[in-house]
Amino acid sequence: MNPYHNGDYVIIKAKENGVNVIGLTRGRDTRFHHSEKLDEGEVMICQFTEHTSAIKIRGKAFIQTCHGEVETE
């Protein structure tokens, strides 16, 4: 298994139109490398990889991981 991820997934469900999901790179300099826009009710399933070290979410959403659940404000 790749040392940068363990196969866990992050589930993001938009609670409003226009929720932004932004993937941030791994490495010396953190940069944006991917962006998606979700509308209300849409679900995105994400996974950390050797290229993605963080996921930023803008807008009202429900997030579920193996570590628990959280809602953005």
C-alpha positions as CSV (number, residue, x, y, z in Angstrom):
1,M,0.0,0.0,0.0
2,N,1.1,3.5,-0.8
3,P,2.5,5.3,2.3
4,Y,0.6,8.5,1.5
5,H,-2.9,7.1,1.9
6,N,-4.5,4.1,3.5
7,G,-7.5,3.6,1.2
8,D,-9.9,5.6,3.4
9,Y,-12.5,7.7,1.6
10,V,-14.0,11.1,2.3
11,I,-17.7,11.6,1.4
12,I,-19.0,15.1,0.8
13,K,-22.6,15.9,0.3
14,A,-23.6,19.5,-0.7
15,K,-26.3,21.2,1.4
16,E,-26.5,24.1,-1.1
17,N,-25.7,25.0,-4.7
18,G,-22.1,26.0,-5.5
19,V,-20.1,24.0,-2.9
20,N,-16.5,24.0,-3.9
21,V,-14.3,21.0,-3.2
22,I,-10.6,21.8,-3.7
23,G,-7.7,19.3,-3.8
24,L,-4.4,20.5,-2.4
25,T,-1.0,19.0,-3.4
26,R,1.4,17.2,-1.3
27,G,5.1,18.2,-1.1
28,R,7.3,21.1,-0.3
29,D,4.8,23.7,-1.5
30,T,1.1,23.2,-1.1
31,R,-0.9,24.3,-4.2
32,F,-4.4,23.8,-5.6
33,H,-4.4,21.0,-8.1
34,H,-8.1,20.1,-8.6
35,S,-11.5,21.8,-8.1
36,E,-15.1,20.6,-8.3
37,K,-18.3,22.5,-7.8
38,L,-21.3,20.6,-6.3
39,D,-25.0,21.5,-6.4
40,E,-27.4,20.8,-3.5
41,G,-27.8,17.1,-3.0
42,E,-24.8,16.1,-5.0
43,V,-22.3,13.7,-3.4
44,M,-18.6,13.4,-4.1
45,I,-16.4,10.6,-2.9
46,C,-12.7,11.5,-2.5
47,Q,-9.5,9.7,-1.5
48,F,-6.1,11.0,-0.4
49,T,-3.4,10.0,-2.9
50,E,0.3,10.5,-3.4
51,H,-0.7,13.9,-5.1
52,T,-3.5,15.0,-2.7
53,S,-2.6,15.8,0.9
54,A,-5.6,18.0,1.8
55,I,-9.1,18.8,0.7
56,K,-10.7,22.2,1.2
57,I,-14.5,22.6,1.2
58,R,-16.2,26.0,0.7
59,G,-20.0,26.2,1.3
60,K,-22.5,24.2,3.3
61,A,-21.8,20.5,3.2
62,F,-21.9,17.3,5.2
63,I,-18.6,15.5,5.4
64,Q,-18.2,11.9,6.5
65,T,-14.9,10.0,7.1
66,C,-13.8,7.0,9.0
67,H,-12.9,9.4,11.8
68,G,-16.4,10.9,12.1
69,E,-18.8,13.3,10.6
70,V,-18.9,17.1,10.4
71,E,-21.0,19.8,8.8
72,T,-19.7,23.1,7.5
73,E,-21.3,26.3,8.7
